[in-house]
Amino acid sequence: MATLRYGTFAHLPPLTDEEIALQVKYALDNSWPVSVEYTDDPHPRNVYWEMWGLPLFDLDEPDGVMAEINECRAAFPNHYVRVNAYDASLGRQTTALSFLVQRPAEEPGFTLTRTELAGRAQAYGFHSYATTKPADTRYSANGNGANGTHRS
């Protein structure tokens, strides 16, 4: 089964922690604040993931971001985790870089649904297999989901 293609490095093998740190360093060198987010519903239209803490401003080295990434991974081992970098140089906040740093061990995937409409027209949509389970149990093998920790 194909894996979810999401973010800047979607068609590359998963990044190592060293490679993640290099990308974070690139973002920091460009004065882009970085945030860490997670979700158990990676539907392509689900753009609002849960934030892990607040965005990280005024950092020079990626160590602080890597610590936050590792804390989020530990708290949510069966979720998707991504890193975003924001560029405000044009007078508005835009996403300059976004990539996954963790996937769940099992990714159930998506199904394509087709609806017949009037006049032989057809409408298509995506449905995540994961959403057939309750939130926080979608990617766990034993159905227990995350360990219940949430950071605000």
ChimeraX attribute file (.defattr): number of C-alpha atoms within 10 A of each C-alpha:
attribute: neighborCount
match mode: 1-to-1
recipient: residues
	/A:1	6
	/A:2	8
	/A:3	13
	/A:4	17
	/A:5	13
	/A:6	15
	/A:7	14
	/A:8	12
	/A:9	14
	/A:10	14
	/A:11	11
	/A:12	8
	/A:13	7
	/A:14	15
	/A:15	15
	/A:16	10
	/A:17	13
	/A:18	10
	/A:19	11
	/A:20	20
	/A:21	17
	/A:22	14
	/A:23	19
	/A:24	25
	/A:25	19
	/A:26	16
	/A:27	21
	/A:28	22
	/A:29	13
	/A:30	14
	/A:31	18
	/A:32	26
	/A:33	20
	/A:34	25
	/A:35	21
	/A:36	25
	/A:37	21
	/A:38	25
	/A:39	21
	/A:40	25
	/A:41	20
	/A:42	22
	/A:43	18
	/A:44	11
	/A:45	8
	/A:46	9
	/A:47	10
	/A:48	10
	/A:49	16
	/A:50	15
	/A:51	18
	/A:52	19
	/A:53	14
	/A:54	12
	/A:55	15
	/A:56	16
	/A:57	12
	/A:58	10
	/A:59	16
	/A:60	13
	/A:61	15
	/A:62	19
	/A:63	13
	/A:64	11
	/A:65	22
	/A:66	17
	/A:67	11
	/A:68	16
	/A:69	24
	/A:70	16
	/A:71	14
	/A:72	25
	/A:73	18
	/A:74	13
	/A:75	16
	/A:76	23
	/A:77	20
	/A:78	26
	/A:79	27
	/A:80	23
	/A:81	27
	/A:82	23
	/A:83	21
	/A:84	20
	/A:85	25
	/A:86	21
	/A:87	18
	/A:88	13
	/A:89	11
	/A:90	7
	/A:91	7
	/A:92	9
	/A:93	12
	/A:94	13
	/A:95	14
	/A:96	16
	/A:97	19
	/A:98	20
	/A:99	20
	/A:100	23
	/A:101	20
	/A:102	21
	/A:103	21
	/A:104	16
	/A:105	13
	/A:106	13
	/A:107	20
	/A:108	17
	/A:109	16
	/A:110	18
	/A:111	11
	/A:112	9
	/A:113	10
	/A:114	11
	/A:115	9
	/A:116	10
	/A:117	9
	/A:118	6
	/A:119	6
	/A:120	6
	/A:121	8
	/A:122	10
	/A:123	9
	/A:124	9
	/A:125	10
	/A:126	14
	/A:127	13
	/A:128	16
	/A:129	15
	/A:130	19
	/A:131	17
	/A:132	10
	/A:133	11
	/A:134	11
	/A:135	14
	/A:136	19
	/A:137	19
	/A:138	24
	/A:139	26
	/A:140	17
	/A:141	11
	/A:142	7
	/A:143	12
	/A:144	12
	/A:145	19
	/A:146	20
	/A:147	12
	/A:148	9
	/A:149	9
	/A:150	13
	/A:151	11
	/A:152	7
